[in-house]
Amino acid sequence: MHIKNNKMGHKIDLAIRIVIIFACIAYLIVSFPAYEPIPQMTSKVNAALLNGIGIESTPYESFLIVSFKNVNRIYELSAECSGLILYAMFLIGIFVVPYFSFKHRLIALLFLPVLFFGNALRIMASVLVGYNFSAKSSEFFHDTFGQILIFVWVILCFIVWLKITKNFPKEKMEVIK
């Protein structure tokens, strides 16, 4: 939708981008402090994944209750842990840059579920570390490797999106004689 010499097209594109950015910001403000429904959905998906591999777990609002060998552990899936800021930053990054077409921005929206499930797998990995080792190991994994994993996941998703939409910068190769 972004056309260089079409002022009306540019204004519509700019208006859509501004609406999307303000919608992200409005969601963060209006849904504070619970940020429903993202932490709750994350809890339900993680419970389903863990139950699927034989680890009894129950979602309760933004909490995940996991039956460990001798004790139940409760994981709180805060807004940060559920990836809310991650999704907002991804969307804002996509909609702030003026040179992407509207079609390409819509394709970027398809990556939100990919980011969501990548984050759910990160949380599941943290729970598995706790299940197999200790609660301290789970916390350490979550705070270190888990953060690195999700950061790398977001960058990979962004790069894949750039490649799919052919927006990835290309270097001109010089022929050396």
PyMOL commands that set and color helices and strands:
alter all, ss='L'
color gray80, all
select helices_A, chain A and resi 7-30+38-52+84-96+102-109+111-132+135-143+145-164
alter helices_A, ss='H'
color red, helices_A
select strands_A, chain A and resi 57-60+63-67+72-76
alter strands_A, ss='S'
color yellow, strands_A
deselect
rebuild
show_as cartoon
